[in-house]
Amino acid sequence: MSEPEFSATGVRIERWPRSLTTAGEVRIEDGRLALLTSYGREIDSAPVRSVRAGRPWFAARDAAVATLNGARYRLTMAQRDRRPGTGPALTGRFLEAVRRAGGRRD
C-alpha cells in the first residue's frame, strides 16, 4: 500500500444541512479521494479526476467544498488543532493535492 498524497484527520464533514462527523478523515490515495468517519467507515469516495473542490466565498478560510458523485460536502479542516493558521494551511494543501491529482478546482 502506498503512502497517501494527502491525509487530514479531525475534519468536520458536513452534507447540507447536517454534520456527518466532527472528527473525520479526508484522504487522497491511489487516485481516489475518500471521506471517512472517525471510525474509518467510508462516507463517500470517488476518483480524484471526477472531484470538484474549492474554497467557498461564504465560509471561513479553514473550509473547503468538495463535490463527489454529485453530493456536495463541506470540509472544515483542523477541528482538533486550533492553533492560528493551521486550518487555512491544511485547506490549501488539500486543494493543491486535488489539483495535482487531476481534480477540478473551482
MODELLER restraints for C-alpha pairs under 7 A, 6 or more apart:
rsr = mdl.restraints
at = mdl.atoms
rsr.add(forms.Gaussian(group=physical.xy_distance, feature=features.Distance(at['CA:4:A'], at['CA:27:A']), mean=6.79, stdev=0.5))
rsr.add(forms.Gaussian(group=physical.xy_distance, feature=features.Distance(at['CA:4:A'], at['CA:28:A']), mean=5.74, stdev=0.5))
rsr.add(forms.Gaussian(group=physical.xy_distance, feature=features.Distance(at['CA:4:A'], at['CA:29:A']), mean=4.40, stdev=0.5))
rsr.add(forms.Gaussian(group=physical.xy_distance, feature=features.Distance(at['CA:5:A'], at['CA:28:A']), mean=5.53, stdev=0.5))
rsr.add(forms.Gaussian(group=physical.xy_distance, feature=features.Distance(at['CA:5:A'], at['CA:29:A']), mean=5.72, stdev=0.5))
rsr.add(forms.Gaussian(group=physical.xy_distance, feature=features.Distance(at['CA:5:A'], at['CA:97:A']), mean=6.79, stdev=0.5))
rsr.add(forms.Gaussian(group=physical.xy_distance, feature=features.Distance(at['CA:6:A'], at['CA:27:A']), mean=5.55, stdev=0.5))
rsr.add(forms.Gaussian(group=physical.xy_distance, feature=features.Distance(at['CA:6:A'], at['CA:28:A']), mean=5.04, stdev=0.5))
rsr.add(forms.Gaussian(group=physical.xy_distance, feature=features.Distance(at['CA:6:A'], at['CA:94:A']), mean=6.70, stdev=0.5))
rsr.add(forms.Gaussian(group=physical.xy_distance, feature=features.Distance(at['CA:6:A'], at['CA:97:A']), mean=6.43, stdev=0.5))
rsr.add(forms.Gaussian(group=physical.xy_distance, feature=features.Distance(at['CA:7:A'], at['CA:26:A']), mean=5.66, stdev=0.5))
rsr.add(forms.Gaussian(group=physical.xy_distance, feature=features.Distance(at['CA:7:A'], at['CA:27:A']), mean=4.42, stdev=0.5))
rsr.add(forms.Gaussian(group=physical.xy_distance, feature=features.Distance(at['CA:7:A'], at['CA:28:A']), mean=6.48, stdev=0.5))
rsr.add(forms.Gaussian(group=physical.xy_distance, feature=features.Distance(at['CA:8:A'], at['CA:25:A']), mean=5.53, stdev=0.5))
rsr.add(forms.Gaussian(group=physical.xy_distance, feature=features.Distance(at['CA:8:A'], at['CA:26:A']), mean=5.32, stdev=0.5))
rsr.add(forms.Gaussian(group=physical.xy_distance, feature=features.Distance(at['CA:8:A'], at['CA:27:A']), mean=6.60, stdev=0.5))
rsr.add(forms.Gaussian(group=physical.xy_distance, feature=features.Distance(at['CA:9:A'], at['CA:23:A']), mean=6.66, stdev=0.5))
rsr.add(forms.Gaussian(group=physical.xy_distance, feature=features.Distance(at['CA:9:A'], at['CA:24:A']), mean=5.86, stdev=0.5))
rsr.add(forms.Gaussian(group=physical.xy_distance, feature=features.Distance(at['CA:9:A'], at['CA:25:A']), mean=4.37, stdev=0.5))
rsr.add(forms.Gaussian(group=physical.xy_distance, feature=features.Distance(at['CA:9:A'], at['CA:26:A']), mean=6.64, stdev=0.5))
rsr.add(forms.Gaussian(group=physical.xy_distance, feature=features.Distance(at['CA:10:A'], at['CA:22:A']), mean=6.83, stdev=0.5))
rsr.add(forms.Gaussian(group=physical.xy_distance, feature=features.Distance(at['CA:10:A'], at['CA:23:A']), mean=4.00, stdev=0.5))
rsr.add(forms.Gaussian(group=physical.xy_distance, feature=features.Distance(at['CA:10:A'], at['CA:24:A']), mean=5.36, stdev=0.5))
rsr.add(forms.Gaussian(group=physical.xy_distance, feature=features.Distance(at['CA:10:A'], at['CA:25:A']), mean=6.32, stdev=0.5))
rsr.add(forms.Gaussian(group=physical.xy_distance, feature=features.Distance(at['CA:10:A'], at['CA:78:A']), mean=5.90, stdev=0.5))
rsr.add(forms.Gaussian(group=physical.xy_distance, feature=features.Distance(at['CA:10:A'], at['CA:79:A']), mean=5.39, stdev=0.5))
rsr.add(forms.Gaussian(group=physical.xy_distance, feature=features.Distance(at['CA:10:A'], at['CA:80:A']), mean=5.53, stdev=0.5))
rsr.add(forms.Gaussian(group=physical.xy_distance, feature=features.Distance(at['CA:11:A'], at['CA:22:A']), mean=6.15, stdev=0.5))
rsr.add(forms.Gaussian(group=physical.xy_distance, feature=features.Distance(at['CA:11:A'], at['CA:23:A']), mean=5.08, stdev=0.5))
rsr.add(forms.Gaussian(group=physical.xy_distance, feature=features.Distance(at['CA:11:A'], at['CA:24:A']), mean=4.81, stdev=0.5))
rsr.add(forms.Gaussian(group=physical.xy_distance, feature=features.Distance(at['CA:11:A'], at['CA:25:A']), mean=5.76, stdev=0.5))
rsr.add(forms.Gaussian(group=physical.xy_distance, feature=features.Distance(at['CA:11:A'], at['CA:75:A']), mean=6.44, stdev=0.5))
rsr.add(forms.Gaussian(group=physical.xy_distance, feature=features.Distance(at['CA:11:A'], at['CA:76:A']), mean=5.63, stdev=0.5))
rsr.add(forms.Gaussian(group=physical.xy_distance, feature=features.Distance(at['CA:11:A'], at['CA:77:A']), mean=4.86, stdev=0.5))
rsr.add(forms.Gaussian(group=physical.xy_distance, feature=features.Distance(at['CA:11:A'], at['CA:78:A']), mean=6.00, stdev=0.5))
rsr.add(forms.Gaussian(group=physical.xy_distance, feature=features.Distance(at['CA:11:A'], at['CA:79:A']), mean=5.78, stdev=0.5))
rsr.add(forms.Gaussian(group=physical.xy_distance, feature=features.Distance(at['CA:12:A'], at['CA:21:A']), mean=5.68, stdev=0.5))
rsr.add(forms.Gaussian(group=physical.xy_distance, feature=features.Distance(at['CA:12:A'], at['CA:22:A']), mean=4.05, stdev=0.5))
rsr.add(forms.Gaussian(group=physical.xy_distance, feature=features.Distance(at['CA:12:A'], at['CA:23:A']), mean=5.64, stdev=0.5))
rsr.add(forms.Gaussian(group=physical.xy_distance, feature=features.Distance(at['CA:12:A'], at['CA:24:A']), mean=6.05, stdev=0.5))
rsr.add(forms.Gaussian(group=physical.xy_distance, feature=features.Distance(at['CA:12:A'], at['CA:75:A']), mean=5.73, stdev=0.5))
rsr.add(forms.Gaussian(group=physical.xy_distance, feature=features.Distance(at['CA:12:A'], at['CA:76:A']), mean=5.03, stdev=0.5))
rsr.add(forms.Gaussian(group=physical.xy_distance, feature=features.Distance(at['CA:12:A'], at['CA:77:A']), mean=6.69, stdev=0.5))
rsr.add(forms.Gaussian(group=physical.xy_distance, feature=features.Distance(at['CA:12:A'], at['CA:79:A']), mean=6.58, stdev=0.5))
rsr.add(forms.Gaussian(group=physical.xy_distance, feature=features.Distance(at['CA:13:A'], at['CA:19:A']), mean=6.12, stdev=0.5))
rsr.add(forms.Gaussian(group=physical.xy_distance, feature=features.Distance(at['CA:13:A'], at['CA:20:A']), mean=5.66, stdev=0.5))
rsr.add(forms.Gaussian(group=physical.xy_distance, feature=features.Distance(at['CA:13:A'], at['CA:21:A']), mean=5.42, stdev=0.5))
rsr.add(forms.Gaussian(group=physical.xy_distance, feature=features.Distance(at['CA:13:A'], at['CA:22:A']), mean=6.34, stdev=0.5))
rsr.add(forms.Gaussian(group=physical.xy_distance, feature=features.Distance(at['CA:13:A'], at['CA:24:A']), mean=6.53, stdev=0.5))
rsr.add(forms.Gaussian(group=physical.xy_distance, feature=features.Distance(at['CA:13:A'], at['CA:73:A']), mean=6.57, stdev=0.5))
rsr.add(forms.Gaussian(group=physical.xy_distance, feature=features.Distance(at['CA:13:A'], at['CA:74:A']), mean=5.83, stdev=0.5))
rsr.add(forms.Gaussian(group=physical.xy_distance, feature=features.Distance(at['CA:13:A'], at['CA:75:A']), mean=4.89, stdev=0.5))
rsr.add(forms.Gaussian(group=physical.xy_distance, feature=features.Distance(at['CA:13:A'], at['CA:76:A']), mean=6.68, stdev=0.5))
rsr.add(forms.Gaussian(group=physical.xy_distance, feature=features.Distance(at['CA:14:A'], at['CA:20:A']), mean=5.32, stdev=0.5))
rsr.add(forms.Gaussian(group=physical.xy_distance, feature=features.Distance(at['CA:14:A'], at['CA:73:A']), mean=5.50, stdev=0.5))
rsr.add(forms.Gaussian(group=physical.xy_distance, feature=features.Distance(at['CA:14:A'], at['CA:74:A']), mean=5.06, stdev=0.5))
rsr.add(forms.Gaussian(group=physical.xy_distance, feature=features.Distance(at['CA:14:A'], at['CA:75:A']), mean=6.59, stdev=0.5))
rsr.add(forms.Gaussian(group=physical.xy_distance, feature=features.Distance(at['CA:15:A'], at['CA:72:A']), mean=6.27, stdev=0.5))
rsr.add(forms.Gaussian(group=physical.xy_distance, feature=features.Distance(at['CA:15:A'], at['CA:73:A']), mean=4.80, stdev=0.5))
rsr.add(forms.Gaussian(group=physical.xy_distance, feature=features.Distance(at['CA:15:A'], at['CA:74:A']), mean=6.40, stdev=0.5))
rsr.add(forms.Gaussian(group=physical.xy_distance, feature=features.Distance(at['CA:21:A'], at['CA:37:A']), mean=6.12, stdev=0.5))
rsr.add(forms.Gaussian(group=physical.xy_distance, feature=features.Distance(at['CA:23:A'], at['CA:37:A']), mean=6.99, stdev=0.5))
rsr.add(forms.Gaussian(group=physical.xy_distance, feature=features.Distance(at['CA:23:A'], at['CA:38:A']), mean=5.40, stdev=0.5))
rsr.add(forms.Gaussian(group=physical.xy_distance, feature=features.Distance(at['CA:24:A'], at['CA:36:A']), mean=5.56, stdev=0.5))
rsr.add(forms.Gaussian(group=physical.xy_distance, feature=features.Distance(at['CA:24:A'], at['CA:37:A']), mean=4.44, stdev=0.5))
rsr.add(forms.Gaussian(group=physical.xy_distance, feature=features.Distance(at['CA:24:A'], at['CA:38:A']), mean=4.60, stdev=0.5))
rsr.add(forms.Gaussian(group=physical.xy_distance, feature=features.Distance(at['CA:25:A'], at['CA:35:A']), mean=5.94, stdev=0.5))
rsr.add(forms.Gaussian(group=physical.xy_distance, feature=features.Distance(at['CA:25:A'], at['CA:36:A']), mean=5.00, stdev=0.5))
rsr.add(forms.Gaussian(group=physical.xy_distance, feature=features.Distance(at['CA:25:A'], at['CA:37:A']), mean=6.29, stdev=0.5))
rsr.add(forms.Gaussian(group=physical.xy_distance, feature=features.Distance(at['CA:25:A'], at['CA:38:A']), mean=6.64, stdev=0.5))
rsr.add(forms.Gaussian(group=physical.xy_distance, feature=features.Distance(at['CA:26:A'], at['CA:34:A']), mean=5.95, stdev=0.5))
rsr.add(forms.Gaussian(group=physical.xy_distance, feature=features.Distance(at['CA:26:A'], at['CA:35:A']), mean=4.89, stdev=0.5))
rsr.add(forms.Gaussian(group=physical.xy_distance, feature=features.Distance(at['CA:26:A'], at['CA:36:A']), mean=6.40, stdev=0.5))
rsr.add(forms.Gaussian(group=physical.xy_distance, feature=features.Distance(at['CA:27:A'], at['CA:33:A']), mean=5.73, stdev=0.5))
rsr.add(forms.Gaussian(group=physical.xy_distance, feature=features.Distance(at['CA:27:A'], at['CA:34:A']), mean=5.25, stdev=0.5))
rsr.add(forms.Gaussian(group=physical.xy_distance, feature=features.Distance(at['CA:27:A'], at['CA:35:A']), mean=6.61, stdev=0.5))
rsr.add(forms.Gaussian(group=physical.xy_distance, feature=features.Distance(at['CA:28:A'], at['CA:34:A']), mean=6.39, stdev=0.5))
rsr.add(forms.Gaussian(group=physical.xy_distance, feature=features.Distance(at['CA:31:A'], at['CA:47:A']), mean=5.80, stdev=0.5))
rsr.add(forms.Gaussian(group=physical.xy_distance, feature=features.Distance(at['CA:31:A'], at['CA:48:A']), mean=5.62, stdev=0.5))
rsr.add(forms.Gaussian(group=physical.xy_distance, feature=features.Distance(at['CA:31:A'], at['CA:101:A']), mean=6.53, stdev=0.5))
rsr.add(forms.Gaussian(group=physical.xy_distance, feature=features.Distance(at['CA:32:A'], at['CA:45:A']), mean=6.75, stdev=0.5))
rsr.add(forms.Gaussian(group=physical.xy_distance, feature=features.Distance(at['CA:32:A'], at['CA:46:A']), mean=5.56, stdev=0.5))
rsr.add(forms.Gaussian(group=physical.xy_distance, feature=features.Distance(at['CA:32:A'], at['CA:47:A']), mean=4.27, stdev=0.5))
rsr.add(forms.Gaussian(group=physical.xy_distance, feature=features.Distance(at['CA:32:A'], at['CA:48:A']), mean=5.03, stdev=0.5))
rsr.add(forms.Gaussian(group=physical.xy_distance, feature=features.Distance(at['CA:33:A'], at['CA:45:A']), mean=5.46, stdev=0.5))
rsr.add(forms.Gaussian(group=physical.xy_distance, feature=features.Distance(at['CA:33:A'], at['CA:46:A']), mean=5.59, stdev=0.5))
rsr.add(forms.Gaussian(group=physical.xy_distance, feature=features.Distance(at['CA:33:A'], at['CA:47:A']), mean=6.16, stdev=0.5))
rsr.add(forms.Gaussian(group=physical.xy_distance, feature=features.Distance(at['CA:33:A'], at['CA:48:A']), mean=5.55, stdev=0.5))
rsr.add(forms.Gaussian(group=physical.xy_distance, feature=features.Distance(at['CA:34:A'], at['CA:42:A']), mean=6.98, stdev=0.5))
rsr.add(forms.Gaussian(group=physical.xy_distance, feature=features.Distance(at['CA:34:A'], at['CA:44:A']), mean=5.99, stdev=0.5))
rsr.add(forms.Gaussian(group=physical.xy_distance, feature=features.Distance(at['CA:34:A'], at['CA:45:A']), mean=4.20, stdev=0.5))
rsr.add(forms.Gaussian(group=physical.xy_distance, feature=features.Distance(at['CA:34:A'], at['CA:46:A']), mean=6.75, stdev=0.5))
rsr.add(forms.Gaussian(group=physical.xy_distance, feature=features.Distance(at['CA:35:A'], at['CA:42:A']), mean=6.02, stdev=0.5))
rsr.add(forms.Gaussian(group=physical.xy_distance, feature=features.Distance(at['CA:35:A'], at['CA:43:A']), mean=5.42, stdev=0.5))
rsr.add(forms.Gaussian(group=physical.xy_distance, feature=features.Distance(at['CA:35:A'], at['CA:44:A']), mean=5.40, stdev=0.5))
rsr.add(forms.Gaussian(group=physical.xy_distance, feature=features.Distance(at['CA:35:A'], at['CA:45:A']), mean=6.13, stdev=0.5))
rsr.add(forms.Gaussian(group=physical.xy_distance, feature=features.Distance(at['CA:36:A'], at['CA:42:A']), mean=4.47, stdev=0.5))
rsr.add(forms.Gaussian(group=physical.xy_distance, feature=features.Distance(at['CA:36:A'], at['CA:43:A']), mean=5.33, stdev=0.5))
rsr.add(forms.Gaussian(group=physical.xy_distance, feature=features.Distance(at['CA:37:A'], at['CA:43:A']), mean=6.62, stdev=0.5))
rsr.add(forms.Gaussian(group=physical.xy_distance, feature=features.Distance(at['CA:45:A'], at['CA:68:A']), mean=6.81, stdev=0.5))
rsr.add(forms.Gaussian(group=physical.xy_distance, feature=features.Distance(at['CA:46:A'], at['CA:68:A']), mean=6.02, stdev=0.5))
rsr.add(forms.Gaussian(group=physical.xy_distance, feature=features.Distance(at['CA:46:A'], at['CA:69:A']), mean=6.69, stdev=0.5))
rsr.add(forms.Gaussian(group=physical.xy_distance, feature=features.Distance(at['CA:48:A'], at['CA:98:A']), mean=6.62, stdev=0.5))
rsr.add(forms.Gaussian(group=physical.xy_distance, feature=features.Distance(at['CA:48:A'], at['CA:101:A']), mean=6.31, stdev=0.5))
rsr.add(forms.Gaussian(group=physical.xy_distance, feature=features.Distance(at['CA:48:A'], at['CA:102:A']), mean=6.24, stdev=0.5))
rsr.add(forms.Gaussian(group=physical.xy_distance, feature=features.Distance(at['CA:48:A'], at['CA:103:A']), mean=5.03, stdev=0.5))
rsr.add(forms.Gaussian(group=physical.xy_distance, feature=features.Distance(at['CA:49:A'], at['CA:102:A']), mean=4.93, stdev=0.5))
rsr.add(forms.Gaussian(group=physical.xy_distance, feature=features.Distance(at['CA:49:A'], at['CA:103:A']), mean=4.28, stdev=0.5))
rsr.add(forms.Gaussian(group=physical.xy_distance, feature=features.Distance(at['CA:50:A'], at['CA:103:A']), mean=6.16, stdev=0.5))
rsr.add(forms.Gaussian(group=physical.xy_distance, feature=features.Distance(at['CA:51:A'], at['CA:66:A']), mean=6.83, stdev=0.5))
rsr.add(forms.Gaussian(group=physical.xy_distance, feature=features.Distance(at['CA:51:A'], at['CA:67:A']), mean=5.73, stdev=0.5))
rsr.add(forms.Gaussian(group=physical.xy_distance, feature=features.Distance(at['CA:51:A'], at['CA:68:A']), mean=5.38, stdev=0.5))
rsr.add(forms.Gaussian(group=physical.xy_distance, feature=features.Distance(at['CA:51:A'], at['CA:103:A']), mean=5.33, stdev=0.5))
rsr.add(forms.Gaussian(group=physical.xy_distance, feature=features.Distance(at['CA:51:A'], at['CA:104:A']), mean=6.26, stdev=0.5))
rsr.add(forms.Gaussian(group=physical.xy_distance, feature=features.Distance(at['CA:52:A'], at['CA:66:A']), mean=5.56, stdev=0.5))
rsr.add(forms.Gaussian(group=physical.xy_distance, feature=features.Distance(at['CA:52:A'], at['CA:67:A']), mean=5.12, stdev=0.5))
rsr.add(forms.Gaussian(group=physical.xy_distance, feature=features.Distance(at['CA:52:A'], at['CA:103:A']), mean=6.18, stdev=0.5))
rsr.add(forms.Gaussian(group=physical.xy_distance, feature=features.Distance(at['CA:52:A'], at['CA:104:A']), mean=4.77, stdev=0.5))
rsr.add(forms.Gaussian(group=physical.xy_distance, feature=features.Distance(at['CA:52:A'], at['CA:105:A']), mean=5.65, stdev=0.5))
rsr.add(forms.Gaussian(group=physical.xy_distance, feature=features.Distance(at['CA:52:A'], at['CA:106:A']), mean=6.71, stdev=0.5))
rsr.add(forms.Gaussian(group=physical.xy_distance, feature=features.Distance(at['CA:53:A'], at['CA:64:A']), mean=6.93, stdev=0.5))
rsr.add(forms.Gaussian(group=physical.xy_distance, feature=features.Distance(at['CA:53:A'], at['CA:65:A']), mean=5.57, stdev=0.5))
rsr.add(forms.Gaussian(group=physical.xy_distance, feature=features.Distance(at['CA:53:A'], at['CA:66:A']), mean=4.24, stdev=0.5))
rsr.add(forms.Gaussian(group=physical.xy_distance, feature=features.Distance(at['CA:53:A'], at['CA:67:A']), mean=6.38, stdev=0.5))
rsr.add(forms.Gaussian(group=physical.xy_distance, feature=features.Distance(at['CA:53:A'], at['CA:95:A']), mean=6.67, stdev=0.5))
rsr.add(forms.Gaussian(group=physical.xy_distance, feature=features.Distance(at['CA:53:A'], at['CA:104:A']), mean=6.40, stdev=0.5))
rsr.add(forms.Gaussian(group=physical.xy_distance, feature=features.Distance(at['CA:53:A'], at['CA:105:A']), mean=4.94, stdev=0.5))
rsr.add(forms.Gaussian(group=physical.xy_distance, feature=features.Distance(at['CA:53:A'], at['CA:106:A']), mean=5.88, stdev=0.5))
rsr.add(forms.Gaussian(group=physical.xy_distance, feature=features.Distance(at['CA:54:A'], at['CA:64:A']), mean=5.62, stdev=0.5))
rsr.add(forms.Gaussian(group=physical.xy_distance, feature=features.Distance(at['CA:54:A'], at['CA:65:A']), mean=5.49, stdev=0.5))
rsr.add(forms.Gaussian(group=physical.xy_distance, feature=features.Distance(at['CA:54:A'], at['CA:66:A']), mean=6.65, stdev=0.5))
rsr.add(forms.Gaussian(group=physical.xy_distance, feature=features.Distance(at['CA:54:A'], at['CA:95:A']), mean=6.71, stdev=0.5))
rsr.add(forms.Gaussian(group=physical.xy_distance, feature=features.Distance(at['CA:54:A'], at['CA:105:A']), mean=5.44, stdev=0.5))
rsr.add(forms.Gaussian(group=physical.xy_distance, feature=features.Distance(at['CA:54:A'], at['CA:106:A']), mean=4.71, stdev=0.5))
rsr.add(forms.Gaussian(group=physical.xy_distance, feature=features.Distance(at['CA:55:A'], at['CA:63:A']), mean=6.51, stdev=0.5))
rsr.add(forms.Gaussian(group=physical.xy_distance, feature=features.Distance(at['CA:55:A'], at['CA:64:A']), mean=4.56, stdev=0.5))
rsr.add(forms.Gaussian(group=physical.xy_distance, feature=features.Distance(at['CA:55:A'], at['CA:65:A']), mean=6.12, stdev=0.5))
rsr.add(forms.Gaussian(group=physical.xy_distance, feature=features.Distance(at['CA:56:A'], at['CA:64:A']), mean=6.39, stdev=0.5))
rsr.add(forms.Gaussian(group=physical.xy_distance, feature=features.Distance(at['CA:56:A'], at['CA:65:A']), mean=6.56, stdev=0.5))
rsr.add(forms.Gaussian(group=physical.xy_distance, feature=features.Distance(at['CA:61:A'], at['CA:88:A']), mean=5.24, stdev=0.5))
rsr.add(forms.Gaussian(group=physical.xy_distance, feature=features.Distance(at['CA:62:A'], at['CA:76:A']), mean=5.75, stdev=0.5))
rsr.add(forms.Gaussian(group=physical.xy_distance, feature=features.Distance(at['CA:62:A'], at['CA:77:A']), mean=5.61, stdev=0.5))
rsr.add(forms.Gaussian(group=physical.xy_distance, feature=features.Distance(at['CA:62:A'], at['CA:87:A']), mean=4.43, stdev=0.5))
rsr.add(forms.Gaussian(group=physical.xy_distance, feature=features.Distance(at['CA:62:A'], at['CA:88:A']), mean=4.19, stdev=0.5))
rsr.add(forms.Gaussian(group=physical.xy_distance, feature=features.Distance(at['CA:62:A'], at['CA:91:A']), mean=5.77, stdev=0.5))
rsr.add(forms.Gaussian(group=physical.xy_distance, feature=features.Distance(at['CA:63:A'], at['CA:74:A']), mean=6.82, stdev=0.5))
rsr.add(forms.Gaussian(group=physical.xy_distance, feature=features.Distance(at['CA:63:A'], at['CA:75:A']), mean=5.47, stdev=0.5))
rsr.add(forms.Gaussian(group=physical.xy_distance, feature=features.Distance(at['CA:63:A'], at['CA:76:A']), mean=4.29, stdev=0.5))
rsr.add(forms.Gaussian(group=physical.xy_distance, feature=features.Distance(at['CA:63:A'], at['CA:77:A']), mean=6.20, stdev=0.5))
rsr.add(forms.Gaussian(group=physical.xy_distance, feature=features.Distance(at['CA:63:A'], at['CA:91:A']), mean=6.53, stdev=0.5))
rsr.add(forms.Gaussian(group=physical.xy_distance, feature=features.Distance(at['CA:64:A'], at['CA:74:A']), mean=5.82, stdev=0.5))
rsr.add(forms.Gaussian(group=physical.xy_distance, feature=features.Distance(at['CA:64:A'], at['CA:75:A']), mean=5.17, stdev=0.5))
rsr.add(forms.Gaussian(group=physical.xy_distance, feature=features.Distance(at['CA:64:A'], at['CA:76:A']), mean=6.52, stdev=0.5))
rsr.add(forms.Gaussian(group=physical.xy_distance, feature=features.Distance(at['CA:64:A'], at['CA:91:A']), mean=6.56, stdev=0.5))
rsr.add(forms.Gaussian(group=physical.xy_distance, feature=features.Distance(at['CA:65:A'], at['CA:72:A']), mean=6.73, stdev=0.5))
rsr.add(forms.Gaussian(group=physical.xy_distance, feature=features.Distance(at['CA:65:A'], at['CA:73:A']), mean=5.60, stdev=0.5))
rsr.add(forms.Gaussian(group=physical.xy_distance, feature=features.Distance(at['CA:65:A'], at['CA:74:A']), mean=4.54, stdev=0.5))
rsr.add(forms.Gaussian(group=physical.xy_distance, feature=features.Distance(at['CA:65:A'], at['CA:75:A']), mean=6.06, stdev=0.5))
rsr.add(forms.Gaussian(group=physical.xy_distance, feature=features.Distance(at['CA:66:A'], at['CA:72:A']), mean=5.76, stdev=0.5))
rsr.add(forms.Gaussian(group=physical.xy_distance, feature=features.Distance(at['CA:66:A'], at['CA:73:A']), mean=5.30, stdev=0.5))
rsr.add(forms.Gaussian(group=physical.xy_distance, feature=features.Distance(at['CA:66:A'], at['CA:74:A']), mean=6.52, stdev=0.5))
rsr.add(forms.Gaussian(group=physical.xy_distance, feature=features.Distance(at['CA:67:A'], at['CA:73:A']), mean=6.20, stdev=0.5))
rsr.add(forms.Gaussian(group=physical.xy_distance, feature=features.Distance(at['CA:77:A'], at['CA:87:A']), mean=5.07, stdev=0.5))
rsr.add(forms.Gaussian(group=physical.xy_distance, feature=features.Distance(at['CA:77:A'], at['CA:90:A']), mean=6.48, stdev=0.5))
rsr.add(forms.Gaussian(group=physical.xy_distance, feature=features.Distance(at['CA:77:A'], at['CA:91:A']), mean=6.25, stdev=0.5))
rsr.add(forms.Gaussian(group=physical.xy_distance, feature=features.Distance(at['CA:78:A'], at['CA:86:A']), mean=6.48, stdev=0.5))
rsr.add(forms.Gaussian(group=physical.xy_distance, feature=features.Distance(at['CA:78:A'], at['CA:87:A']), mean=4.87, stdev=0.5))
rsr.add(forms.Gaussian(group=physical.xy_distance, feature=features.Distance(at['CA:99:A'], at['CA:105:A']), mean=6.29, stdev=0.5))
